[in-house]
Amino acid sequence: MRVIVTVVEKITSEAHIDIPDGLNKSAIRQHIVDRYNTGECPQI
């Protein structure tokens, strides 16, 4: 599955990341947080 994540703070930033199929909402959120924390998503 492919999702576009928009992080809004002082600046809006988009990251295109691949999300494994079959994840529930909580697992998707954790996957996105993990990518953000490892620097794979642009940080604000």
Secondary structure, DSSP 4 states (H G I P E B T S, - for coil): -EEEEEEESSSEEEEEEE--TT--HHHHHHHHHHHHHTTSS---
